[in-house]
Amino acid sequence: MRPRARLVAALGALALAASPLAAQTPPTKPAAPVEQPAPSPSESPPPYEPQLLRLAEVVGALAYLRDLCGAGDGATFRGKFADLLEAEGNTEARKEALAGAFNRGFRDYQLTYRACTPAAREIVARFLDEAARIAKDVANRYAG
């Protein structure tokens, strides 16, 4: 299957299924500019990278919260993320970034919610909508 076709398939599956702010410090400037080799086209992230990272984070949160709230389909979300990782994880750095986002979403809500509450159910509903919206947007804009 072509890489874009795999992406569309993975995003389509996510579309069907439907964090606390970290303290920010100003970036520091290096004493002297460091020459970095330009990434090759295969290494540079695609223009939809921010959306995929957000999608991975949301799916991680859903994998935790859906099981917590009794839906019992957390494994389904982990499987959908695995499909996305297979479609888009063309380098180790990319796989690590996507997996890190997924794990961050999972852990952030695991630390916050120990029981299913009305707020947790509301987050699930919002994240299902957001995941579907991101998946459709990326598929419509960039698949082709």
N, C-alpha and C positions, 0 to 999 in steps of 0.2 A: 504494500500500500504506500502511496506517495506520502511524504512528510506532511504536506498541507491537508491531505485527505485524512490522515491520522489525527491531526489537530482538530479538524472539523468534527470527526467522529467522537473524539473525547469531549469536546465542548458541547456537542449535541446531547451526549449522555448527561452531562452536568446540567444543561438547560432543562432537560426533562425532569431531573430530580429536584430539581429545584431544592480595641485593646487599649488597654489604658495607654495614655500618652507617656512616652518615656521622656525623662528629663533631657533637654537638648543643651549641648554645649556648643559654642561657636567653633567652627573648624579652625584648625591651626594651619599656618602656612609653613611649608618647609623652608629652611634657610636658603637653599638654592634649588632652582627648578630641577626636578628629576626627570630625565628623559625616559619615557615609556614607549616601547614599540607600539605602533598602531595595531589594533586587533585585526586579524584577518576577517573577511566577511562572514566566515562560518563561526567565528568566536564572538562577534559583536551581537548584543542582544537585539531581538526584533523590536519594532516600534510598540508592540503591545505588551512588552515585558511588565510594566507596572500593573496592568490589568490582570495578567496571569499570576503575578505574585499575590495580589489581593484576593484573587479567586482561590488560590491555594490556601491562603490563611482562612478564608471563610469556610472552605470545605473542611479544613481541620477542625474548626470550631463546631461545624455541623456534625462531624464524625463523633465528637464527644457529646454534644448537647442532645442529639437525637436519641442516643442510647440512654442518656441520663433521664430523659423525659418519656422513656418507655416505647419509643417507636421501634427500637430494635434493629435499625438499619444503618448503624454506624459503619459496619463492615462494607456496606454498599458504597458509602461515601469514600472510604479508604480505597476501595476498588476503582472508583471513578477517578480518584486522584492518581492511582497507579497508572491508569490509562493515559491521563494527561502527562504524567512524568515520562512515560514511554514515548509519547508523541513529541514532546518538547525538550526532553532532557538529552540534547545532543552533545553536551560536554559535561565533564564532572562538576565544573563550577556552576553550571546551570542547574544540574540535578540537585546540588547542595543548596542553592538559593531557593528552589521550589520546595524541596523537602523541609528546609528551615522555616519557610513561611507556613507550610502545613502544620509543622510541629508547634510553632509559635501560637497559631490559632487554637490548636488543641489544648496546649498547656495553659494559655491565658484563661480559658474558660474552665479548665479543670481546677485551677487555683481559686477561681471565683465562685463556682457553683458546685456544691456538694449534694444538692437536692434539686429536683425540678420545681421551679417556682413560676408564678405567672410571668415574671420578668424573663426567665429563661425561655418560656414558650414564645414570648414576644420576639426575643432575639432570634429564635429558630425561624419564625415566620419571616422576619426581615431579611435574614441571611439566605433563606430559600429564594426570596425575590431577588436579592442582590446577585446571588450566584447565577440564576437564570438570566438576569439582565446582562451581566458581564460576559457570560458564555455566548449569548446571542449577538452581542455587540462585536466581540472579537471575531466570531465566525462570519458575521455579515461584512465587516470592514476588511478583514485581512485574508480570508480564505478565498481561493479563487484560482 
